[in-house]
Amino acid sequence: MKQALLIVLDSVGIGHAPDAADFGDQGANTVGHIREAVDDLFLPHLDEAGLAACELIAAGETFHGSSSFSCGALTEKSAGKDTITGHWEIAGAPILEPFATFEHFPDSLVEEMERMASVSFIGNYTRSGTAILEELGEEHCRTAKPILYTSADSVIQIAAHEEVIPLETLYKICRACRTIADREGIGRVIARPFLGSPGNFTRSANRHDFSMAPPETVLNRLSDSGVETVGIGKISNIFAGSGINRSYPTRSNAEGCATIDKLLAKQPSTPRLIFSNLVDFDMLYGHRRDPVGYANALREFDYWFGTLIPRLNDDLLVIITADHGNDPTWYGTDHTRERVPLMAHLPGVSKGPDLRESFADIAATLSGWFGTDHEGLTGKSFI
């Protein structure tokens, strides 16, 4: 029974995109700069599969060696550098008009959100998730007012201490704001629960993304044609559940990889796509500008990836990629506009796809693999 495993290494970019200067990211290079910053970074399985080759291709250089996977570099067409635009394009639906972004939300919009959610916010400015807790966490605990903040992404973020505002109440507040976000063209509303005491606040694992509903994607086409679509991590949230038959939320990269192991250990009764997002790279290390932590996360994934390779067979298509960059050596705390790696185990195909013009080539490849209609979606298959 045919299967496909699509793993998105969240934020693992491999060099600035051709239009990076438009985003202030000319010169950004997530993996390349981590290699420079961490002397003993050794990724034997990923580099054997073609990660180092992908980096060369992204830089416009010719790769003369060999790799165990087909390899290349993907260039984003979408007008953005965030999670939603990256994943939707991977699924065959590039976003050519950018989502709305804010340095702070207009007073009239905040008042409307407060009225819809029956709350009074504090904050309303751009800040990283850890810094906002240092600045406003104590006031939140004292006043029970949720913290409203944003970033360079198209996002409304709402933070609350789990012992001050229960999770379900926080989620209800976010759902109320989602209605306004749809009208304003804001990609995500993110619930950011946290725990701890002043000076020692930590974000909990109960984050939840309330995303705008996507246009039709390859996930809908596959699901409608009888291919089971399984989301791991925040995949279902990113697509607002559209085209996802089964979802396994996870709290870490390790849990995501363990879930993949459990699914692959049992043959499915129908064709199946397993679509996983591994978020630790981005959430724990990219935004926090921690190249050493990022390098360790890459090492941990590389070790697990080495255990996957012996399990590959001719009925399993494997694609490893990313959705954007987040260079931990770059200024600020936001994503970086970069090309992303493409490493693919293509049964019966050994030629690398080289430099691709769109993340959506992955969607077209999935359509080709499962024999489903791709008309009306974007991308060119590399099978």
C-alpha positions in Angstrom: 0.0 0.0 0.0 1.5 3.3 -1.1 2.5 5.8 1.6 4.2 9.2 1.7 5.9 10.8 4.6 6.3 14.6 4.4 8.4 16.2 7.2 8.7 19.9 7.6 11.7 20.9 9.7 10.2 24.2 10.9 12.5 27.1 9.9 15.5 25.1 8.7 16.4 27.5 5.8 19.5 27.1 3.7 20.3 30.6 2.4 18.6 33.8 1.6 16.0 33.8 -1.2 16.4 35.9 -4.4 14.0 38.5 -3.0 15.3 38.4 0.6 16.4 42.0 0.5 12.7 43.0 0.2 12.2 41.4 3.6 15.4 42.7 5.2 17.0 39.3 5.1 19.7 39.5 2.4 22.6 37.4 3.7 20.5 35.3 6.2 21.3 31.5 6.2 20.0 29.4 9.0 21.9 26.2 8.5 25.0 27.8 7.1 25.4 30.2 9.9 24.7 27.5 12.5 27.5 25.5 10.9 29.8 28.5 11.3 28.8 29.2 14.9 29.0 25.7 16.2 32.3 24.1 15.4 31.5 20.5 16.2 28.1 20.3 14.4 28.1 16.9 12.6 25.0 15.8 10.7 26.1 12.5 9.0 22.7 11.1 8.0 21.3 14.4 6.8 24.4 15.3 4.8 24.6 11.8 3.3 20.9 12.3 2.2 21.8 15.6 0.6 21.5 18.5 3.1 25.0 19.8 2.3 24.2 19.5 -1.4 21.0 21.4 -0.9 23.0 24.3 0.6 25.3 24.4 -2.4 22.4 24.4 -4.8 20.6 27.2 -2.9 23.8 29.2 -3.2 23.8 28.7 -7.0 26.8 26.4 -6.9 27.1 23.1 -8.7 27.0 19.9 -6.7 29.4 17.3 -8.0 29.1 14.6 -5.4 26.4 12.0 -4.7 23.6 11.7 -2.2 21.4 8.8 -1.1 18.3 11.0 -1.6 17.3 13.2 -4.5 18.1 16.7 -3.4 17.5 20.3 -4.3 16.4 23.7 -3.0 12.9 25.2 -3.0 12.2 28.9 -3.6 9.0 30.4 -2.1 6.6 32.1 -4.4 4.2 33.3 -1.7 4.3 36.8 -0.4 5.5 36.1 3.1 7.9 34.2 5.3 5.6 32.7 7.9 4.3 29.2 8.8 1.0 29.5 7.0 2.3 30.8 3.7 5.1 28.2 3.7 2.8 25.2 4.5 0.0 26.3 2.2 2.4 26.6 -0.7 3.9 23.2 0.1 0.3 21.9 -0.2 -0.2 23.6 -3.6 -1.8 26.9 -2.7 0.7 29.8 -2.8 -0.5 33.1 -1.1 0.4 35.8 -3.6 -1.2 38.7 -1.7 0.4 39.1 1.7 -1.6 38.6 4.9 -2.0 41.7 7.1 0.7 42.5 9.6 0.8 45.0 12.4 3.4 46.6 14.7 0.5 47.2 17.1 -3.2 46.8 16.5 -5.4 50.0 16.0 -7.4 51.0 19.0 -10.6 50.4 17.2 -9.6 46.8 16.4 -8.5 46.1 20.0 -11.8 47.5 21.3 -13.7 45.3 18.9 -11.7 42.2 19.9 -12.3 43.1 23.6 -16.0 43.4 23.0 -16.3 40.2 21.0 -14.2 38.2 23.6 -15.6 40.0 26.7 -12.1 40.8 28.0 -9.8 43.8 28.5 -6.3 43.3 27.1 -2.9 44.5 28.2 0.1 44.8 25.9 -0.6 45.3 22.2 2.8 45.6 20.7 5.4 43.5 18.9 7.5 41.3 21.1 9.0 37.8 21.4 7.0 35.3 23.4 9.5 35.1 26.2 10.1 38.8 26.5 6.4 39.6 26.7 6.1 37.3 29.7 9.0 39.1 31.5 7.4 42.5 30.8 3.7 41.8 31.4 3.4 38.4 33.1 3.2 39.8 36.6 0.6 42.4 35.7 -1.5 39.8 33.9 -1.4 37.6 37.1 -2.4 40.6 39.2 -5.2 41.9 36.9 -6.3 38.7 35.1 -6.2 40.6 31.8 -4.9 38.5 28.9 -1.8 39.7 27.1 -2.2 40.8 23.5 0.9 41.0 21.2 2.1 40.3 17.7 5.2 39.8 15.6 6.5 40.4 12.1 4.1 37.5 11.0 0.5 37.9 10.3 -0.7 36.9 13.8 -2.7 37.9 16.9 -1.1 36.3 19.9 -2.9 36.1 23.2 -1.0 34.9 26.3 -2.5 33.9 29.7 -1.4 32.0 32.8 -3.2 28.7 33.0 -4.0 29.2 36.7 -5.4 32.7 36.0 -7.4 32.1 32.8 -8.3 28.4 32.2 -7.2 26.9 28.9 -10.7 26.6 27.5 -11.4 30.2 28.3 -8.3 31.3 26.6 -9.2 29.2 23.5 -12.7 30.8 23.6 -11.2 34.2 23.6 -9.0 33.3 20.6 -12.0 31.8 18.7 -13.9 35.1 19.2 -10.9 37.0 17.8 -10.6 34.6 14.8 -13.8 36.0 13.4 -12.3 39.5 13.3 -9.0 38.1 12.0 -10.8 36.5 9.0 -12.2 39.9 8.1 -8.9 41.7 8.5 -6.8 39.1 6.6 -4.8 38.0 9.6 -3.3 34.5 9.2 -3.4 33.1 12.7 -4.7 33.7 16.2 -2.4 31.9 18.6 -3.3 30.9 22.2 -0.1 31.2 24.2 -0.7 29.7 27.7 2.1 29.9 30.3 2.9 28.7 33.8 5.2 29.7 36.7 5.7 32.7 38.8 7.2 36.2 38.3 10.8 35.9 37.2 10.2 32.3 36.2 7.4 32.2 33.7 7.6 29.5 31.0 5.3 28.9 28.1 3.3 25.6 28.4 2.9 23.0 25.8 -0.8 23.8 25.3 -0.3 26.4 22.5 -3.1 26.3 20.0 -3.2 28.0 16.6 -6.5 29.2 15.2 -5.8 29.6 11.5 -7.6 31.1 8.6 -9.3 28.5 6.5 -7.1 27.7 3.5 -8.2 27.5 -0.1 -8.4 24.0 -1.6 -5.0 22.2 -1.3 -3.6 18.8 -2.2 -4.7 17.6 1.2 -8.4 18.0 0.1 -7.7 16.3 -3.2 -5.9 13.3 -1.5 -8.6 12.9 1.2 -11.4 13.1 -1.4 -9.8 10.4 -3.5 -9.4 7.9 -0.6 -5.9 8.7 0.6 -5.8 9.0 4.4 -4.2 12.3 5.5 -2.6 12.3 8.9 -1.3 15.4 10.5 1.4 15.4 13.2 2.2 18.4 15.4 0.5 21.6 14.4 -0.4 20.5 10.8 -4.2 20.3 11.5 -4.1 23.8 13.1 -2.2 25.3 10.2 -4.9 24.1 7.7 -7.8 24.7 10.1 -8.5 20.9 9.9 -9.2 21.2 6.1 -8.2 18.0 4.3 -6.9 16.3 7.5 -8.5 13.0 8.3 -6.6 12.3 11.6 -4.4 14.5 13.8 -1.8 13.8 16.4 -0.8 17.0 18.3 2.7 16.8 19.8 4.7 18.7 22.4 8.2 18.3 20.9 10.3 17.1 18.0 11.0 13.9 19.8 7.2 13.2 20.3 6.6 14.0 16.6 9.3 11.5 15.5 8.0 8.9 17.9 4.5 9.3 16.4 5.9 8.8 12.9 7.6 5.6 14.2 4.3 4.3 15.6 2.4 5.0 12.4 5.1 3.4 10.1 5.3 0.3 12.3 1.8 -0.7 11.1 0.8 -1.1 7.5 -2.2 1.0 6.6 -5.3 -0.4 5.0 -5.6 2.5 2.5 -3.0 4.7 0.9 -1.7 7.2 3.4 0.1 10.6 3.7 1.8 11.3 7.0 2.4 15.1 7.2 4.5 16.2 10.2 5.8 19.6 11.4 8.7 19.6 13.8 8.5 22.9 15.5 11.3 22.9 18.1 13.8 24.3 15.7 11.8 27.5 15.2 9.9 27.9 18.5 12.7 27.0 21.0 15.9 28.1 19.2 15.3 30.2 16.1 13.1 32.9 17.7 15.3 32.8 20.8 18.4 33.3 18.7 20.1 30.2 20.2 22.4 28.6 17.6 23.8 26.1 20.0 20.4 24.9 21.0 19.4 24.8 17.3 22.5 22.8 16.5 21.6 20.2 19.2 18.0 19.9 17.8 19.5 19.2 14.4 21.8 16.6 15.9 18.8 14.9 17.6 16.8 14.8 14.4 19.8 13.6 12.4 20.1 10.6 14.8 16.4 9.8 14.5 16.6 10.2 10.7 19.4 7.6 10.7 17.0 5.1 12.2 14.4 5.9 9.5 16.7 5.2 6.5 16.8 1.3 6.9 13.0 1.3 6.9 12.6 2.8 3.5 11.0 0.8 0.8 9.6 1.2 -2.7 6.1 1.9 -1.4 7.2 4.8 0.7 7.8 8.3 -0.7 9.8 10.4 1.9 10.2 14.2 1.5 12.0 16.4 4.0 11.8 20.1 3.7 11.2 23.4 5.6 8.6 26.2 5.5 10.9 29.3 5.9 14.1 30.3 7.7 14.8 31.5 11.2 18.5 32.3 11.3 19.5 32.3 15.0 22.5 34.6 14.2 20.3 37.2 12.5 19.1 40.4 14.1 15.7 40.6 15.7 13.7 37.5 16.6 11.6 36.9 13.4 11.7 34.5 10.5 14.0 35.0 7.6 13.2 34.8 3.9 15.2 31.8 2.7 15.3 28.9 0.3 14.6 25.6 2.0 16.0 22.1 1.5 14.4 19.3 -0.5 15.5 15.8 0.2 13.4 13.1 -1.3 13.5 9.3 -1.3 11.8 8.7 -4.6 11.4 5.0 -5.4 12.7 4.4 -8.9 14.1 7.9 -9.3 17.7 8.9 -8.5 18.1 12.3 -10.3 18.1 15.3 -8.0 15.5 18.0 -8.8 18.1 20.8 -8.4 16.7 24.3 -8.0 12.9 24.4 -7.9 10.7 27.6 -8.4 8.0 26.8 -5.8 7.4 25.0 -2.6 4.3 23.7 -4.4 6.3 21.2 -6.4 5.9 19.0 -3.3 2.1 19.1 -3.7 2.4 18.2 -7.4 4.7 15.3 -6.5 2.3 14.0 -4.0 -0.5 14.1 -6.6 1.7 12.2 -9.0 2.7 9.7 -6.4 -0.9 8.9 -5.4 -2.3 9.4 -8.9 -4.8 12.2 -8.0 -5.9 15.2 -10.0 -3.7 18.2 -9.6 -5.5 20.5 -12.0 -6.1 24.0 -10.5 -3.3 23.6 -8.0 0.2 24.9 -8.3 3.5 23.1 -8.8 5.4 20.7 -11.0 6.1 17.2 -9.9 9.7 16.0 -9.7 8.8 12.3 -10.1 
